[in-house]
Amino acid sequence: MKQNTSNLLKRHLKETMIVEPNDLGLPLLTTLYRKVNVFFKTAPFIFIVPLSIVGAVGLVYLFGILAVRLVSLLQYGF
């Protein structure tokens, strides 16, 4: 029983390690995805942190106190 479970887990682990290449259907989208994805794999925080700060400031600038109230509501709701 233990050997059978071990073999099953090893086989499942090999299946999860196989990752097919990303194909978005259109060659243009696939090449664009691969070029953009390189930056997120090497240094994601260089892009994500400034964009999130700009996005947060932009939301507060556009919606004012409504954005703050919405974030507070979502924070207490979840």
C-alpha positions as CSV (number, residue, x, y, z in Angstrom):
1,M,0.0,0.0,0.0
2,K,2.8,2.4,1.0
3,Q,4.8,1.6,-2.2
4,N,1.7,2.2,-4.4
5,T,1.0,5.6,-2.8
6,S,4.7,6.5,-3.2
7,N,4.6,5.6,-6.9
8,L,1.4,7.5,-7.4
9,L,2.8,10.6,-5.7
10,K,6.0,10.4,-7.8
11,R,4.0,10.1,-11.0
12,H,1.8,13.1,-10.0
13,L,4.9,15.2,-9.2
14,K,6.4,14.5,-12.6
15,E,3.1,15.5,-14.2
16,T,3.0,18.8,-12.3
17,M,6.6,19.6,-13.4
18,I,5.7,19.5,-17.1
19,V,4.7,23.0,-18.1
20,E,3.6,23.6,-21.7
21,P,4.8,26.7,-23.4
22,N,2.4,29.6,-23.3
23,D,0.4,30.1,-26.5
24,L,-2.3,32.8,-26.6
25,G,-3.6,31.8,-30.0
26,L,-2.4,34.8,-32.0
27,P,1.3,35.0,-32.7
28,L,1.4,38.8,-32.0
29,L,-0.1,38.3,-28.6
30,T,2.2,35.5,-27.8
31,T,5.3,37.5,-28.6
32,L,4.0,40.5,-26.8
33,Y,3.3,38.4,-23.7
34,R,6.8,36.9,-23.8
35,K,8.5,40.2,-24.1
36,V,6.5,41.8,-21.3
37,N,6.8,38.8,-19.1
38,V,10.6,38.9,-19.1
39,F,10.5,42.1,-17.0
40,F,8.1,40.7,-14.5
41,K,10.2,37.6,-14.0
42,T,13.5,39.4,-13.5
43,A,12.5,42.4,-11.3
44,P,8.8,42.6,-10.7
45,F,8.9,45.2,-7.9
46,I,10.6,47.8,-10.1
47,F,7.4,48.0,-12.1
48,I,4.7,46.9,-9.7
49,V,5.4,49.2,-6.7
50,P,5.6,52.4,-8.7
51,L,2.5,51.5,-10.7
52,S,0.5,50.7,-7.7
53,I,1.5,53.9,-6.0
54,V,0.6,55.9,-9.1
55,G,-2.7,54.0,-9.3
56,A,-3.6,54.6,-5.7
57,V,-2.8,58.3,-5.9
58,G,-4.7,58.5,-9.1
59,L,-7.8,56.9,-7.6
60,V,-7.7,59.2,-4.6
61,Y,-7.3,62.2,-6.9
62,L,-10.2,61.2,-9.2
63,F,-12.7,59.9,-6.6
64,G,-11.5,61.7,-3.5
65,I,-13.0,60.6,-0.2
66,L,-15.2,58.0,-2.0
67,A,-12.1,55.9,-2.8
68,V,-11.0,56.0,0.8
69,R,-14.5,55.0,2.0
70,L,-14.6,52.1,-0.5
71,V,-11.2,50.8,0.6
72,S,-12.3,51.0,4.2
73,L,-15.5,49.2,3.5
74,L,-13.6,46.4,1.6
75,Q,-11.1,46.1,4.3
76,Y,-13.6,45.6,7.1
77,G,-15.8,43.4,4.8
78,F,-13.1,40.9,4.2
